[in-house]
Amino acid sequence: METPLEKYSWFNFNAWKVKIHMHLMNKNLWGIVKGIETTLGDLTKVLEWKSRDDKSKAIIDLALTDSELYHIDLEDLSKYIWENLSKLFGAVNAKF
């Protein structure tokens, strides 16, 4: 059984980001979030990519507190969700 991921809260973004990054790498999903892996290819590969992007989004979204979920657009790709969270909270937490 996996240990539950710590939820993001106002003061722990940098630590949260590292932990989520490692979790996504462990699940072989980081290439999706980073934008290295794309949807180019045949239909089977496109569908596999979409499935992996959905898994990546689920990991990120489930590791947010309810009060932070409004920052997420479920239609976005995991790459854009990750970038938006980094822009929103990375600078805020750099001050602390």
Backbone as XML, in Angstrom:
<?xml version="1.0"?>
<chain id="A" units="angstrom">
  <residue number="1" name="MET">
    <atom name="N" x="0.850" y="-1.191" z="0.000"/>
    <atom name="CA" x="0.000" y="0.000" z="0.000"/>
    <atom name="C" x="0.890" y="1.247" z="0.000"/>
  </residue>
  <residue number="2" name="GLU">
    <atom name="N" x="0.558" y="2.183" z="-0.860"/>
    <atom name="CA" x="1.337" y="3.412" z="-0.968"/>
    <atom name="C" x="1.010" y="4.368" z="0.169"/>
  </residue>
  <residue number="3" name="THR">
    <atom name="N" x="2.028" y="5.123" z="0.574"/>
    <atom name="CA" x="1.833" y="6.172" z="1.559"/>
    <atom name="C" x="1.109" y="7.323" z="0.886"/>
  </residue>
  <residue number="4" name="PRO">
    <atom name="N" x="0.058" y="7.860" z="1.509"/>
    <atom name="CA" x="-0.655" y="8.983" z="0.890"/>
    <atom name="C" x="0.264" y="10.194" z="0.762"/>
  </residue>
  <residue number="5" name="LEU">
    <atom name="N" x="0.099" y="10.918" z="-0.309"/>
    <atom name="CA" x="0.895" y="12.121" z="-0.533"/>
    <atom name="C" x="0.399" y="13.249" z="0.350"/>
  </residue>
  <residue number="6" name="GLU">
    <atom name="N" x="1.353" y="14.052" z="0.804"/>
    <atom name="CA" x="1.012" y="15.223" z="1.597"/>
    <atom name="C" x="0.266" y="16.222" z="0.715"/>
  </residue>
  <residue number="7" name="LYS">
    <atom name="N" x="-0.789" y="16.793" z="1.237"/>
    <atom name="CA" x="-1.555" y="17.793" z="0.490"/>
    <atom name="C" x="-0.816" y="19.128" z="0.522"/>
  </residue>
  <residue number="8" name="TYR">
    <atom name="N" x="-0.939" y="19.862" z="-0.572"/>
    <atom name="CA" x="-0.344" y="21.198" z="-0.618"/>
    <atom name="C" x="-1.072" y="22.099" z="0.351"/>
  </residue>
  <residue number="9" name="SER">
    <atom name="N" x="-0.311" y="22.881" z="1.106"/>
    <atom name="CA" x="-0.874" y="23.960" z="1.910"/>
    <atom name="C" x="-0.026" y="25.201" z="1.663"/>
  </residue>
  <residue number="10" name="TRP">
    <atom name="N" x="-0.484" y="26.321" z="2.087"/>
    <atom name="CA" x="0.092" y="27.611" z="1.732"/>
    <atom name="C" x="1.615" y="27.673" z="1.878"/>
  </residue>
  <residue number="11" name="PHE">
    <atom name="N" x="2.188" y="27.054" z="2.904"/>
    <atom name="CA" x="3.607" y="27.237" z="3.189"/>
    <atom name="C" x="4.507" y="26.094" z="2.749"/>
  </residue>
  <residue number="12" name="ASN">
    <atom name="N" x="3.985" y="25.069" z="2.105"/>
    <atom name="CA" x="4.853" y="23.930" z="1.794"/>
    <atom name="C" x="5.003" y="23.653" z="0.302"/>
  </residue>
  <residue number="13" name="PHE">
    <atom name="N" x="4.821" y="24.653" z="-0.548"/>
    <atom name="CA" x="4.807" y="24.388" z="-1.981"/>
    <atom name="C" x="6.107" y="23.775" z="-2.485"/>
  </residue>
  <residue number="14" name="ASN">
    <atom name="N" x="7.240" y="24.312" z="-2.093"/>
    <atom name="CA" x="8.507" y="23.801" z="-2.618"/>
    <atom name="C" x="8.718" y="22.343" z="-2.240"/>
  </residue>
  <residue number="15" name="ALA">
    <atom name="N" x="8.453" y="21.981" z="-1.002"/>
    <atom name="CA" x="8.584" y="20.576" z="-0.580"/>
    <atom name="C" x="7.533" y="19.721" z="-1.282"/>
  </residue>
  <residue number="16" name="TRP">
    <atom name="N" x="6.306" y="20.230" z="-1.391"/>
    <atom name="CA" x="5.229" y="19.506" z="-2.067"/>
    <atom name="C" x="5.596" y="19.239" z="-3.511"/>
  </residue>
  <residue number="17" name="LYS">
    <atom name="N" x="6.132" y="20.255" z="-4.180"/>
    <atom name="CA" x="6.485" y="20.140" z="-5.587"/>
    <atom name="C" x="7.539" y="19.051" z="-5.805"/>
  </residue>
  <residue number="18" name="VAL">
    <atom name="N" x="8.536" y="19.005" z="-4.945"/>
    <atom name="CA" x="9.572" y="17.973" z="-5.054"/>
    <atom name="C" x="8.962" y="16.586" z="-4.860"/>
  </residue>
  <residue number="19" name="LYS">
    <atom name="N" x="8.101" y="16.439" z="-3.858"/>
    <atom name="CA" x="7.488" y="15.139" z="-3.577"/>
    <atom name="C" x="6.589" y="14.684" z="-4.720"/>
  </residue>
  <residue number="20" name="ILE">
    <atom name="N" x="5.802" y="15.584" z="-5.282"/>
    <atom name="CA" x="4.931" y="15.221" z="-6.399"/>
    <atom name="C" x="5.775" y="14.879" z="-7.623"/>
  </residue>
  <residue number="21" name="HIS">
    <atom name="N" x="6.818" y="15.649" z="-7.863"/>
    <atom name="CA" x="7.735" y="15.373" z="-8.970"/>
    <atom name="C" x="8.299" y="13.954" z="-8.838"/>
  </residue>
  <residue number="22" name="MET">
    <atom name="N" x="8.767" y="13.598" z="-7.650"/>
    <atom name="CA" x="9.329" y="12.260" z="-7.434"/>
    <atom name="C" x="8.263" y="11.171" z="-7.601"/>
  </residue>
  <residue number="23" name="HIS">
    <atom name="N" x="7.065" y="11.453" z="-7.136"/>
    <atom name="CA" x="5.977" y="10.480" z="-7.269"/>
    <atom name="C" x="5.638" y="10.252" z="-8.747"/>
  </residue>
  <residue number="24" name="LEU">
    <atom name="N" x="5.571" y="11.325" z="-9.507"/>
    <atom name="CA" x="5.295" y="11.201" z="-10.938"/>
    <atom name="C" x="6.428" y="10.466" z="-11.652"/>
  </residue>
  <residue number="25" name="MET">
    <atom name="N" x="7.662" y="10.730" z="-11.257"/>
    <atom name="CA" x="8.788" y="9.998" z="-11.848"/>
    <atom name="C" x="8.693" y="8.513" z="-11.512"/>
  </residue>
  <residue number="26" name="ASN">
    <atom name="N" x="8.351" y="8.210" z="-10.281"/>
    <atom name="CA" x="8.213" y="6.823" z="-9.850"/>
    <atom name="C" x="7.149" y="6.080" z="-10.651"/>
  </residue>
  <residue number="27" name="LYS">
    <atom name="N" x="6.123" y="6.799" z="-11.067"/>
    <atom name="CA" x="5.025" y="6.213" z="-11.844"/>
    <atom name="C" x="5.285" y="6.302" z="-13.354"/>
  </residue>
  <residue number="28" name="ASN">
    <atom name="N" x="6.479" y="6.766" z="-13.729"/>
    <atom name="CA" x="6.862" y="6.934" z="-15.127"/>
    <atom name="C" x="5.910" y="7.896" z="-15.858"/>
  </residue>
  <residue number="29" name="LEU">
    <atom name="N" x="5.537" y="8.958" z="-15.180"/>
    <atom name="CA" x="4.608" y="9.942" z="-15.737"/>
    <atom name="C" x="5.221" y="11.332" z="-15.878"/>
  </residue>
  <residue number="30" name="TRP">
    <atom name="N" x="6.446" y="11.523" z="-15.425"/>
    <atom name="CA" x="7.035" y="12.857" z="-15.440"/>
    <atom name="C" x="7.186" y="13.405" z="-16.855"/>
  </residue>
  <residue number="31" name="GLY">
    <atom name="N" x="7.499" y="12.581" z="-17.816"/>
    <atom name="CA" x="7.641" y="13.034" z="-19.208"/>
    <atom name="C" x="6.364" y="13.650" z="-19.741"/>
  </residue>
  <residue number="32" name="ILE">
    <atom name="N" x="5.237" y="13.167" z="-19.278"/>
    <atom name="CA" x="3.932" y="13.728" z="-19.673"/>
    <atom name="C" x="3.796" y="15.138" z="-19.093"/>
  </residue>
  <residue number="33" name="VAL">
    <atom name="N" x="4.057" y="15.270" z="-17.796"/>
    <atom name="CA" x="3.889" y="16.552" z="-17.117"/>
    <atom name="C" x="4.898" y="17.572" z="-17.632"/>
  </residue>
  <residue number="34" name="LYS">
    <atom name="N" x="6.104" y="17.155" z="-17.870"/>
    <atom name="CA" x="7.163" y="18.049" z="-18.344"/>
    <atom name="C" x="6.946" y="18.456" z="-19.800"/>
  </residue>
  <residue number="35" name="GLY">
    <atom name="N" x="6.154" y="17.703" z="-20.536"/>
    <atom name="CA" x="5.884" y="18.015" z="-21.931"/>
    <atom name="C" x="6.853" y="17.361" z="-22.892"/>
  </residue>
  <residue number="36" name="ILE">
    <atom name="N" x="7.682" y="16.450" z="-22.388"/>
    <atom name="CA" x="8.646" y="15.733" z="-23.228"/>
    <atom name="C" x="7.924" y="14.725" z="-24.118"/>
  </residue>
  <residue number="37" name="GLU">
    <atom name="N" x="6.963" y="14.038" z="-23.528"/>
    <atom name="CA" x="6.167" y="13.074" z="-24.293"/>
    <atom name="C" x="4.959" y="13.802" z="-24.865"/>
  </residue>
  <residue number="38" name="THR">
    <atom name="N" x="4.700" y="13.605" z="-26.130"/>
    <atom name="CA" x="3.595" y="14.294" z="-26.788"/>
    <atom name="C" x="2.613" y="13.272" z="-27.357"/>
  </residue>
  <residue number="39" name="THR">
    <atom name="N" x="1.563" y="13.772" z="-27.955"/>
    <atom name="CA" x="0.517" y="12.914" z="-28.502"/>
    <atom name="C" x="0.775" y="12.478" z="-29.928"/>
  </residue>
  <residue number="40" name="LEU">
    <atom name="N" x="1.937" y="12.802" z="-30.466"/>
    <atom name="CA" x="2.233" y="12.418" z="-31.843"/>
    <atom name="C" x="2.294" y="10.900" z="-31.967"/>
  </residue>
  <residue number="41" name="GLY">
    <atom name="N" x="1.740" y="10.382" z="-33.044"/>
    <atom name="CA" x="1.792" y="8.942" z="-33.257"/>
    <atom name="C" x="0.448" y="8.400" z="-33.701"/>
  </residue>
  <residue number="42" name="ASP">
    <atom name="N" x="0.385" y="7.082" z="-33.728"/>
    <atom name="CA" x="-0.865" y="6.455" z="-34.155"/>
    <atom name="C" x="-1.912" y="6.555" z="-33.046"/>
  </residue>
  <residue number="43" name="LEU">
    <atom name="N" x="-3.127" y="6.177" z="-33.362"/>
    <atom name="CA" x="-4.237" y="6.310" z="-32.428"/>
    <atom name="C" x="-3.985" y="5.579" z="-31.118"/>
  </residue>
  <residue number="44" name="THR">
    <atom name="N" x="-3.391" y="4.414" z="-31.181"/>
    <atom name="CA" x="-3.110" y="3.653" z="-29.959"/>
    <atom name="C" x="-2.173" y="4.439" z="-29.043"/>
  </residue>
  <residue number="45" name="LYS">
    <atom name="N" x="-1.154" y="5.041" z="-29.631"/>
    <atom name="CA" x="-0.215" y="5.827" z="-28.834"/>
    <atom name="C" x="-0.865" y="7.090" z="-28.282"/>
  </residue>
  <residue number="46" name="VAL">
    <atom name="N" x="-1.717" y="7.696" z="-29.054"/>
    <atom name="CA" x="-2.429" y="8.886" z="-28.596"/>
    <atom name="C" x="-3.325" y="8.538" z="-27.409"/>
  </residue>
  <residue number="47" name="LEU">
    <atom name="N" x="-4.040" y="7.450" z="-27.501"/>
    <atom name="CA" x="-4.925" y="7.036" z="-26.405"/>
    <atom name="C" x="-4.125" y="6.665" z="-25.152"/>
  </residue>
  <residue number="48" name="GLU">
    <atom name="N" x="-2.982" y="6.036" z="-25.330"/>
    <atom name="CA" x="-2.124" y="5.702" z="-24.190"/>
    <atom name="C" x="-1.605" y="6.982" z="-23.535"/>
  </residue>
  <residue number="49" name="TRP">
    <atom name="N" x="-1.185" y="7.943" z="-24.372"/>
    <atom name="CA" x="-0.697" y="9.214" z="-23.849"/>
    <atom name="C" x="-1.791" y="9.923" z="-23.048"/>
  </residue>
  <residue number="50" name="LYS">
    <atom name="N" x="-3.000" y="9.946" z="-23.591"/>
    <atom name="CA" x="-4.130" y="10.595" z="-22.907"/>
    <atom name="C" x="-4.391" y="9.935" z="-21.562"/>
  </residue>
  <residue number="51" name="SER">
    <atom name="N" x="-4.329" y="8.627" z="-21.519"/>
    <atom name="CA" x="-4.532" y="7.893" z="-20.265"/>
    <atom name="C" x="-3.455" y="8.271" z="-19.242"/>
  </residue>
  <residue number="52" name="ARG">
    <atom name="N" x="-2.217" y="8.373" z="-19.688"/>
    <atom name="CA" x="-1.127" y="8.728" z="-18.790"/>
    <atom name="C" x="-1.230" y="10.185" z="-18.346"/>
  </residue>
  <residue number="53" name="ASP">
    <atom name="N" x="-1.695" y="11.066" z="-19.220"/>
    <atom name="CA" x="-1.901" y="12.453" z="-18.828"/>
    <atom name="C" x="-3.002" y="12.537" z="-17.769"/>
  </residue>
  <residue number="54" name="ASP">
    <atom name="N" x="-4.061" y="11.772" z="-17.945"/>
    <atom name="CA" x="-5.141" y="11.737" z="-16.946"/>
    <atom name="C" x="-4.622" y="11.245" z="-15.598"/>
  </residue>
  <residue number="55" name="LYS">
    <atom name="N" x="-3.767" y="10.232" z="-15.594"/>
    <atom name="CA" x="-3.180" y="9.727" z="-14.346"/>
    <atom name="C" x="-2.323" y="10.804" z="-13.691"/>
  </residue>
  <residue number="56" name="SER">
    <atom name="N" x="-1.559" y="11.515" z="-14.496"/>
    <atom name="CA" x="-0.712" y="12.591" z="-13.973"/>
    <atom name="C" x="-1.563" y="13.682" z="-13.331"/>
  </residue>
  <residue number="57" name="LYS">
    <atom name="N" x="-2.628" y="14.087" z="-14.023"/>
    <atom name="CA" x="-3.521" y="15.111" z="-13.476"/>
    <atom name="C" x="-4.139" y="14.644" z="-12.164"/>
  </residue>
  <residue number="58" name="ALA">
    <atom name="N" x="-4.536" y="13.390" z="-12.106"/>
    <atom name="CA" x="-5.159" y="12.866" z="-10.887"/>
    <atom name="C" x="-4.197" y="12.927" z="-9.712"/>
  </residue>
  <residue number="59" name="ILE">
    <atom name="N" x="-2.940" y="12.574" z="-9.939"/>
    <atom name="CA" x="-1.949" y="12.624" z="-8.859"/>
    <atom name="C" x="-1.786" y="14.057" z="-8.358"/>
  </residue>
  <residue number="60" name="ILE">
    <atom name="N" x="-1.644" y="14.990" z="-9.276"/>
    <atom name="CA" x="-1.468" y="16.393" z="-8.888"/>
    <atom name="C" x="-2.715" y="16.918" z="-8.187"/>
  </residue>
  <residue number="61" name="ASP">
    <atom name="N" x="-3.869" y="16.711" z="-8.792"/>
    <atom name="CA" x="-5.115" y="17.258" z="-8.243"/>
    <atom name="C" x="-5.464" y="16.666" z="-6.886"/>
  </residue>
  <residue number="62" name="LEU">
    <atom name="N" x="-5.240" y="15.377" z="-6.710"/>
    <atom name="CA" x="-5.562" y="14.738" z="-5.433"/>
    <atom name="C" x="-4.607" y="15.132" z="-4.318"/>
  </residue>
  <residue number="63" name="ALA">
    <atom name="N" x="-3.493" y="15.747" z="-4.674"/>
    <atom name="CA" x="-2.533" y="16.200" z="-3.670"/>
    <atom name="C" x="-2.716" y="17.679" z="-3.338"/>
  </residue>
  <residue number="64" name="LEU">
    <atom name="N" x="-3.836" y="18.251" z="-3.747"/>
    <atom name="CA" x="-4.177" y="19.631" z="-3.398"/>
    <atom name="C" x="-5.280" y="19.617" z="-2.350"/>
  </residue>
  <residue number="65" name="THR">
    <atom name="N" x="-5.251" y="20.591" z="-1.465"/>
    <atom name="CA" x="-6.353" y="20.721" z="-0.518"/>
    <atom name="C" x="-7.582" y="21.214" z="-1.272"/>
  </residue>
  <residue number="66" name="ASP">
    <atom name="N" x="-8.737" y="21.005" z="-0.687"/>
    <atom name="CA" x="-9.978" y="21.456" z="-1.320"/>
    <atom name="C" x="-9.942" y="22.949" z="-1.616"/>
  </residue>
  <residue number="67" name="SER">
    <atom name="N" x="-9.350" y="23.726" z="-0.735"/>
    <atom name="CA" x="-9.330" y="25.186" z="-0.925"/>
    <atom name="C" x="-8.413" y="25.620" z="-2.070"/>
  </residue>
  <residue number="68" name="GLU">
    <atom name="N" x="-7.532" y="24.742" z="-2.552"/>
    <atom name="CA" x="-6.636" y="25.088" z="-3.654"/>
    <atom name="C" x="-7.118" y="24.546" z="-5.002"/>
  </residue>
  <residue number="69" name="LEU">
    <atom name="N" x="-8.148" y="23.730" z="-5.002"/>
    <atom name="CA" x="-8.621" y="23.106" z="-6.238"/>
    <atom name="C" x="-9.162" y="24.113" z="-7.256"/>
  </residue>
  <residue number="70" name="TYR">
    <atom name="N" x="-9.560" y="25.272" z="-6.788"/>
    <atom name="CA" x="-10.109" y="26.247" z="-7.745"/>
    <atom name="C" x="-9.057" y="26.739" z="-8.726"/>
  </residue>
  <residue number="71" name="HIS">
    <atom name="N" x="-7.771" y="26.477" z="-8.442"/>
    <atom name="CA" x="-6.696" y="26.863" z="-9.360"/>
    <atom name="C" x="-6.570" y="25.892" z="-10.544"/>
  </residue>
  <residue number="72" name="ILE">
    <atom name="N" x="-7.293" y="24.802" z="-10.496"/>
    <atom name="CA" x="-7.150" y="23.733" z="-11.486"/>
    <atom name="C" x="-8.289" y="23.777" z="-12.488"/>
  </residue>
  <residue number="73" name="ASP">
    <atom name="N" x="-7.942" y="23.686" z="-13.761"/>
    <atom name="CA" x="-8.924" y="23.510" z="-14.820"/>
    <atom name="C" x="-8.799" y="22.062" z="-15.275"/>
  </residue>
  <residue number="74" name="LEU">
    <atom name="N" x="-9.805" y="21.266" z="-15.023"/>
    <atom name="CA" x="-9.739" y="19.835" z="-15.320"/>
    <atom name="C" x="-9.554" y="19.549" z="-16.803"/>
  </residue>
  <residue number="75" name="GLU">
    <atom name="N" x="-9.814" y="20.525" z="-17.643"/>
    <atom name="CA" x="-9.634" y="20.329" z="-19.076"/>
    <atom name="C" x="-8.186" y="20.530" z="-19.511"/>
  </residue>
  <residue number="76" name="ASP">
    <atom name="N" x="-7.390" y="21.174" z="-18.675"/>
    <atom name="CA" x="-5.990" y="21.421" z="-19.023"/>
    <atom name="C" x="-5.180" y="20.132" z="-19.017"/>
  </residue>
  <residue number="77" name="LEU">
    <atom name="N" x="-4.108" y="20.135" z="-19.768"/>
    <atom name="CA" x="-3.152" y="19.045" z="-19.725"/>
    <atom name="C" x="-2.360" y="19.144" z="-18.425"/>
  </residue>
  <residue number="78" name="SER">
    <atom name="N" x="-1.851" y="18.022" z="-17.956"/>
    <atom name="CA" x="-1.088" y="18.026" z="-16.712"/>
    <atom name="C" x="0.105" y="18.979" z="-16.789"/>
  </residue>
  <residue number="79" name="LYS">
    <atom name="N" x="0.690" y="19.116" z="-17.952"/>
    <atom name="CA" x="1.817" y="20.036" z="-18.153"/>
    <atom name="C" x="1.410" y="21.453" z="-17.778"/>
  </residue>
  <residue number="80" name="TYR">
    <atom name="N" x="0.240" y="21.900" z="-18.207"/>
    <atom name="CA" x="-0.206" y="23.256" z="-17.933"/>
    <atom name="C" x="-0.643" y="23.424" z="-16.484"/>
  </residue>
  <residue number="81" name="ILE">
    <atom name="N" x="-1.228" y="22.402" z="-15.911"/>
    <atom name="CA" x="-1.589" y="22.455" z="-14.494"/>
    <atom name="C" x="-0.321" y="22.638" z="-13.663"/>
  </residue>
  <residue number="82" name="TRP">
    <atom name="N" x="0.720" y="21.837" z="-13.959"/>
    <atom name="CA" x="1.987" y="21.918" z="-13.229"/>
    <atom name="C" x="2.616" y="23.304" z="-13.385"/>
  </residue>
  <residue number="83" name="GLU">
    <atom name="N" x="2.646" y="23.817" z="-14.609"/>
    <atom name="CA" x="3.235" y="25.132" z="-14.854"/>
    <atom name="C" x="2.463" y="26.228" z="-14.129"/>
  </residue>
  <residue number="84" name="ASN">
    <atom name="N" x="1.136" y="26.165" z="-14.154"/>
    <atom name="CA" x="0.318" y="27.185" z="-13.492"/>
    <atom name="C" x="0.516" y="27.160" z="-11.982"/>
  </residue>
  <residue number="85" name="LEU">
    <atom name="N" x="0.547" y="25.985" z="-11.382"/>
    <atom name="CA" x="0.778" y="25.893" z="-9.943"/>
    <atom name="C" x="2.165" y="26.427" z="-9.592"/>
  </residue>
  <residue number="86" name="SER">
    <atom name="N" x="3.142" y="26.121" z="-10.424"/>
    <atom name="CA" x="4.502" y="26.610" z="-10.178"/>
    <atom name="C" x="4.558" y="28.138" z="-10.244"/>
  </residue>
  <residue number="87" name="LYS">
    <atom name="N" x="3.854" y="28.721" z="-11.209"/>
    <atom name="CA" x="3.821" y="30.177" z="-11.317"/>
    <atom name="C" x="3.086" y="30.806" z="-10.140"/>
  </residue>
  <residue number="88" name="LEU">
    <atom name="N" x="1.949" y="30.223" z="-9.780"/>
    <atom name="CA" x="1.137" y="30.780" z="-8.706"/>
    <atom name="C" x="1.810" y="30.700" z="-7.346"/>
  </residue>
  <residue number="89" name="PHE">
    <atom name="N" x="2.345" y="29.546" z="-7.013"/>
    <atom name="CA" x="2.798" y="29.314" z="-5.650"/>
    <atom name="C" x="4.310" y="29.316" z="-5.498"/>
  </residue>
  <residue number="90" name="GLY">
    <atom name="N" x="5.038" y="29.108" z="-6.564"/>
    <atom name="CA" x="6.491" y="29.095" z="-6.470"/>
    <atom name="C" x="7.042" y="30.414" z="-5.987"/>
  </residue>
  <residue number="91" name="ALA">
    <atom name="N" x="6.572" y="31.514" z="-6.566"/>
    <atom name="CA" x="7.047" y="32.844" z="-6.179"/>
    <atom name="C" x="6.594" y="33.201" z="-4.772"/>
  </residue>
  <residue number="92" name="VAL">
    <atom name="N" x="5.389" y="32.827" z="-4.426"/>
    <atom name="CA" x="4.853" y="33.120" z="-3.084"/>
    <atom name="C" x="5.708" y="32.431" z="-2.037"/>
  </residue>
  <residue number="93" name="ASN">
    <atom name="N" x="6.034" y="31.175" z="-2.245"/>
    <atom name="CA" x="6.777" y="30.414" z="-1.254"/>
    <atom name="C" x="8.259" y="30.757" z="-1.247"/>
  </residue>
  <residue number="94" name="ALA">
    <atom name="N" x="8.771" y="31.367" z="-2.285"/>
    <atom name="CA" x="10.179" y="31.745" z="-2.321"/>
    <atom name="C" x="10.468" y="32.816" z="-1.257"/>
  </residue>
  <residue number="95" name="LYS">
    <atom name="N" x="9.448" y="33.553" z="-0.872"/>
    <atom name="CA" x="9.616" y="34.610" z="0.129"/>
    <atom name="C" x="9.725" y="34.045" z="1.536"/>
  </residue>
  <residue number="96" name="PHE">
    <atom name="N" x="9.303" y="32.811" z="1.735"/>
    <atom name="CA" x="9.282" y="32.248" z="3.092"/>
    <atom name="C" x="10.437" y="31.314" z="3.309"/>
  </residue>
</chain>
